[in-house]
Amino acid sequence: MREKISACVITYNEEGNIDRCLGSLSWCDEIVVMDSFSEDRTIEIARKYTDRIYQHKWLGYIGQRNLIREKARCPWVLFLDADEEISPALLSEIKSEFGKNHNTYAGFRFPRRVYYTGKWIMHGEWNPDIKLRLFKKDLGYSAGVEPHDQVVVDGPVKTLKNPIHHYTYDSIWDHIDTINRFSGISAHAKYEHGVRFRWLDFIFRPPLRFLKGYLLKKGFLDGRRGYLIAFISAFGVLVKYAKLWEIEVGQGHGSGDEIPGDSCGSKDDQ
């Protein structure tokens, strides 16, 4: 008998994604959903898969993940975003690892493959995008700087080969809208951690981000999609530092802890 796994998913207005996500988790020993008072059919759809559904005001990515982790009853926790799914190949690999009946590892990482405007992205900063998502509950927790949470574990971690599938943006409109939200969250987080605006960051970081994604990480091999991803990511960096400046001069808007639109997925563009 393998050790039991609790799948943990945070949601807000995810009716377009939640069925696919929870369907890929039906093999887990329990599914726990932490919702931030969705206004669509997210809860209704989630009830097809679990009765372990909670609602709580949005605490940020780190706070919300640590909250749902506490609700898990099994010794292992699997974090998945509502716009992600466990691929069949990754499921087989996880089952194989747990079938070995050993306690060598405190956690497992896996790559995340992004589906963007009708095609899987195979290069650039989005691939490989390695995430630690499966870990022993008593040895791991969420940390990081908003909006980019990460799991920290006390013990050895193994990287698996097969990916999570990530349906990150519905459209380019959605991509740009998310960049706008995330740049604000990130700017507020930087300000709260004592980071201040510098012209060097504002001038040089955006083009360096583009060059990294498009040339160094070979985003150009994904054609026009690779260019768009690199360019919009660089634009997001520019906007982030512009908003940091705006906060410093007392004109910034929002608190930086708003519910991030229609997805609680970690779209790591900043």
Secondary structure by P-SEA (a helix, b strand, c coil): ccbbbbbbbbbccccccaaaaaaaaccccbbbbbbcccccaaaaaaaaccccbbbbccccaaaaaaaaaaaccccbbbbbcccccccaaaaaaaaaaaacccccccbbbbbbbbbccccccccccccccccccccccccccccccccbbbbbbcbbbbbbcccccccccccaaaaaaaaaaaaaaaaaaaaaabbbbbccccccaaaaaaaaacccccccccaaaaaaaaaaaaaaaaaaaaaaaaaaaccccccccccccccccccccc
